[in-house]
Amino acid sequence: MATAEAITFTAKDARRADRIADELQPTLKAKLGPQAATLTANVAGIVAVMVEENASLYGNLIQRSQPDLVLVVKTLLNSMIHTKPAEIAKGEGLGELVSVSEGKAKLHAYAKDIPLEVWAGKMAGTTELQETFGISRSTLYDWQQAGHVISFLKGVKKHVFPVAQFMDRRPVAGLAEITKIAGGQRIAWLWLIEPCPELKGKKPLDVLKTDESVKVIEAARTIFESQ
């Protein structure tokens, strides 16, 4: 089924709408004033073309009662009244041409790095996890290869791990499937540490720690697979 975003109105459609409007105007002028007839004919022409080309999308609308359609039309006309015509803005044109290296340098000067810990929480490397949590490097590597643990690249080669994902010296269950559903570890972690309406405002990571991974996975599917 078509969606509102998929609907297009081409130059060819506009010409067809104009022809329909021209055909309607004589009949409408006999019943309405000149201005009302012109506006009604123009709107009717556009609606006719859009409905014809998107019949499946507008099928439910066609079945609605007249009061529902009146509300749709009133909303349309009110938006036309209160919407200002588009203004053509004039900029200053192209700036001074610079080389690729100069352009990258300027972009780097504008950009601001946000430290990983600021948005993702406390991190730990392999050495700290081994000394503090008793998780060996080989075990951590196996988890990482299987996708059971979330990690981020810090610097060129070093990987660090969000500490909050570990409980009882192992990652909470469900991280691999949630990462797959979300489409990546970064977006998965961002979702896991923020309150989720589908989980009654609880953070998905907190719910995982109560051995309710099924609920969290279902919520992840609702969020990510519907997009």
Backbone torsions as a table, in degrees:
resi	resn	phi	psi	omega
1	MET	NA	142.0	179.4
2	ALA	-68.7	157.2	176.4
3	THR	-119.1	164.3	-178.5
4	ALA	-58.9	-35.7	-178.3
5	GLU	-69.5	-24.2	-175.2
6	ALA	-84.4	-12.6	-177.2
7	ILE	-71.9	131.0	176.7
8	THR	-121.4	158.1	177.7
9	PHE	-136.2	99.5	-172.0
10	THR	-86.3	174.5	176.3
11	ALA	-61.9	-35.9	177.2
12	LYS	-64.3	-41.4	177.2
13	ASP	-62.1	-40.3	-179.5
14	ALA	-62.4	-39.9	178.8
15	ARG	-65.9	-39.8	177.3
16	ARG	-64.4	-41.1	179.2
17	ALA	-63.1	-39.0	178.6
18	ASP	-63.9	-40.0	-179.9
19	ARG	-65.4	-41.4	177.7
20	ILE	-63.3	-42.4	179.5
21	ALA	-62.0	-42.0	179.4
22	ASP	-61.9	-37.1	-179.7
23	GLU	-71.8	-32.1	-177.1
24	LEU	-80.4	-31.3	-171.4
25	GLN	-56.2	-45.7	-179.3
26	PRO	-56.9	-43.1	-179.9
27	THR	-66.2	-42.0	-177.4
28	LEU	-69.9	-34.7	-179.9
29	LYS	-63.7	-27.6	178.7
30	ALA	-71.1	-19.9	-177.2
31	LYS	-113.1	-25.2	-177.3
32	LEU	-122.9	169.2	174.4
33	GLY	-71.6	166.5	-176.3
34	PRO	-57.2	-46.1	-178.0
35	GLN	-66.7	-45.3	179.8
36	ALA	-62.6	-39.1	-179.9
37	ALA	-65.3	-41.9	-179.3
38	THR	-64.7	-48.1	-179.6
39	LEU	-63.2	-45.3	-179.2
40	THR	-61.3	-43.4	-179.6
41	ALA	-64.7	-41.5	-179.6
42	ASN	-64.5	-45.4	178.7
43	VAL	-64.3	-43.7	-179.0
44	ALA	-62.5	-38.6	178.7
45	GLY	-62.5	-45.6	179.5
46	ILE	-64.0	-46.6	-179.5
47	VAL	-61.4	-41.5	-178.7
48	ALA	-60.2	-44.9	-179.6
49	VAL	-65.9	-44.7	-178.0
50	MET	-66.4	-41.0	179.5
51	VAL	-66.6	-41.1	-179.4
52	GLU	-61.6	-41.2	-175.1
53	GLU	-86.1	-12.8	-178.9
54	ASN	-131.7	46.3	-174.1
55	ALA	-58.7	-38.4	-177.8
56	SER	-66.1	-36.2	-179.8
57	LEU	-70.3	-39.0	-175.7
58	TYR	-92.6	5.9	-177.7
59	GLY	-56.5	-46.3	-179.6
60	ASN	-65.7	-35.6	-179.5
61	LEU	-65.3	-38.0	-178.7
62	ILE	-63.5	-31.7	-178.0
63	GLN	-80.6	-5.6	-176.9
64	ARG	-73.6	160.1	-179.9
65	SER	-74.6	164.9	-178.4
66	GLN	-59.8	-41.0	177.9
67	PRO	-58.1	-37.1	177.9
68	ASP	-64.3	-44.0	-179.7
69	LEU	-66.9	-35.2	177.3
70	VAL	-60.8	-42.0	179.7
71	LEU	-63.3	-40.3	178.7
72	VAL	-62.0	-45.7	-178.4
73	VAL	-66.6	-41.9	179.0
74	LYS	-61.9	-41.3	178.4
75	THR	-61.8	-42.6	178.5
76	LEU	-61.1	-49.6	-176.8
77	LEU	-66.7	-38.6	178.1
78	ASN	-63.5	-38.5	179.3
79	SER	-66.7	-33.9	177.6
80	MET	-67.5	-36.0	-178.4
81	ILE	-69.3	-41.7	-172.3
82	HIS	-93.8	-1.1	178.7
83	THR	-95.3	126.2	179.8
84	LYS	-75.6	147.3	176.6
85	PRO	-59.4	148.1	179.7
86	ALA	-63.8	138.3	178.0
87	GLU	-103.4	136.9	178.9
88	ILE	-86.3	114.8	-178.7
89	ALA	-90.1	140.4	178.9
90	LYS	-112.6	117.8	178.9
91	GLY	-86.5	-167.9	-178.3
92	GLU	-95.1	5.3	-179.9
93	GLY	83.1	-174.1	-179.6
94	LEU	-70.2	142.5	177.0
95	GLY	-83.3	-167.8	-179.0
96	GLU	-68.3	134.1	178.6
97	LEU	-71.3	136.1	178.5
98	VAL	-129.9	164.0	179.2
99	SER	-75.2	168.5	179.3
100	VAL	-60.5	-44.1	-178.7
101	SER	-64.3	-40.4	178.1
102	GLU	-66.3	-39.2	178.9
103	GLY	-62.9	-43.3	178.3
104	LYS	-63.0	-37.9	179.5
105	ALA	-65.2	-40.1	179.0
106	LYS	-66.6	-42.5	178.2
107	LEU	-62.1	-40.5	179.4
108	HIS	-63.6	-35.3	179.9
109	ALA	-68.1	-34.2	179.0
110	TYR	-76.4	-36.9	-174.6
111	ALA	-71.4	148.2	177.6
112	LYS	-125.2	122.1	178.4
113	ASP	-75.3	133.1	174.9
114	ILE	-101.7	118.7	-178.7
115	PRO	-53.9	141.9	-177.6
116	LEU	-55.0	-42.5	-177.0
117	GLU	-65.4	-22.1	-177.8
118	VAL	-66.7	-42.7	-176.5
119	TRP	-103.1	-21.7	-174.7
120	ALA	-107.1	-8.0	179.6
121	GLY	90.9	-176.4	-176.3
122	LYS	-61.6	136.3	-179.9
123	MET	-115.8	158.4	175.0
124	ALA	-145.4	142.3	176.3
125	GLY	-87.3	-178.4	-177.5
126	THR	-63.2	-38.4	-178.8
127	THR	-65.2	-46.3	-179.7
128	GLU	-65.1	-38.8	179.0
129	LEU	-65.2	-35.9	179.2
130	GLN	-71.2	-42.6	-177.1
131	GLU	-75.0	-37.7	-174.3
132	THR	-90.3	-41.1	-174.0
133	PHE	-107.0	-8.3	-179.7
134	GLY	73.7	24.4	179.5
135	ILE	-96.1	117.4	-177.1
136	SER	-71.6	158.0	179.5
137	ARG	-63.0	-40.7	-178.1
138	SER	-65.1	-40.2	178.1
139	THR	-65.4	-43.7	179.3
140	LEU	-61.8	-39.8	179.3
141	TYR	-63.9	-43.6	179.5
142	ASP	-61.7	-43.3	177.7
143	TRP	-61.5	-42.1	-177.9
144	GLN	-64.1	-42.3	179.8
145	GLN	-65.4	-33.3	-179.0
146	ALA	-85.9	-7.4	-180.0
147	GLY	81.4	12.6	-176.9
148	HIS	-82.3	-5.9	-178.9
149	VAL	-135.7	146.3	-179.8
150	ILE	-98.2	133.4	179.3
151	SER	-139.2	158.4	178.8
152	PHE	-131.0	145.4	177.6
153	LEU	-79.7	125.8	178.0
154	LYS	-121.1	112.7	-173.2
155	GLY	86.1	-146.7	-175.3
156	VAL	-87.1	-46.6	-174.4
157	LYS	-125.7	-19.8	-171.7
158	LYS	-76.6	131.3	174.2
159	HIS	-103.4	138.9	176.0
160	VAL	-122.9	158.7	-172.3
161	PHE	-126.7	131.6	174.8
162	PRO	-60.9	123.0	-176.1
163	VAL	-64.9	-32.0	-173.9
164	ALA	-64.7	-16.1	-178.0
165	GLN	-80.4	-9.1	-176.7
166	PHE	-98.4	139.8	174.8
167	MET	-148.0	130.3	-176.8
168	ASP	57.5	41.6	174.5
169	ARG	65.0	25.1	175.9
170	ARG	-153.2	156.5	178.6
171	PRO	-68.4	147.8	178.7
172	VAL	-64.7	151.9	-177.9
173	ALA	-72.2	145.7	174.6
174	GLY	104.7	-9.0	-175.6
175	LEU	-64.4	-39.1	-177.7
176	ALA	-62.8	-46.2	-177.9
177	GLU	-69.2	-38.9	179.9
178	ILE	-65.9	-40.6	178.0
179	THR	-61.5	-40.7	178.7
180	LYS	-64.5	-42.8	179.9
181	ILE	-65.1	-42.1	-177.5
182	ALA	-72.4	-25.8	178.8
183	GLY	95.0	11.8	178.7
184	GLY	163.8	156.4	-176.3
185	GLN	-70.7	-37.8	-176.8
186	ARG	-64.1	-50.0	-178.8
187	ILE	-68.8	-32.4	177.8
188	ALA	-64.3	-44.3	-178.4
189	TRP	-67.4	-40.4	177.2
190	LEU	-57.4	-41.9	179.7
191	TRP	-69.8	-39.6	-176.1
192	LEU	-63.6	-29.3	-173.0
193	ILE	-101.4	5.9	178.2
194	GLU	-112.0	148.5	177.1
195	PRO	-55.9	140.6	-176.0
196	CYS	-121.7	121.0	179.6
197	PRO	-58.0	-35.9	-179.4
198	GLU	-67.1	-15.9	178.6
199	LEU	-113.6	30.9	178.3
200	LYS	59.3	37.3	176.1
201	GLY	82.5	0.3	179.0
202	LYS	-81.8	156.0	175.1
203	LYS	-77.5	132.3	-179.4
204	PRO	-53.6	-37.8	-179.6
205	LEU	-63.2	-38.4	178.6
206	ASP	-65.7	-36.5	179.4
207	VAL	-69.9	-36.4	176.6
208	LEU	-59.3	-34.5	-177.5
209	LYS	-73.7	-6.4	175.8
210	THR	-102.9	18.6	178.7
211	ASP	61.8	34.8	177.6
212	GLU	-118.0	51.8	-177.2
213	SER	-63.6	-30.1	-179.2
214	VAL	-60.6	-44.0	179.6
215	LYS	-62.0	-42.4	-177.4
216	VAL	-68.3	-40.9	179.2
217	ILE	-64.3	-40.2	177.2
218	GLU	-63.8	-41.0	177.5
219	ALA	-64.3	-39.3	178.6
220	ALA	-62.6	-42.5	178.7
221	ARG	-62.9	-40.4	179.0
222	THR	-60.3	-42.5	-176.6
223	ILE	-74.0	-52.4	-168.3
224	PHE	-90.0	-33.4	-176.4
225	GLU	-83.0	-10.1	177.1
226	SER	-90.0	-6.8	-177.6
227	GLN	-83.9	NA	NA
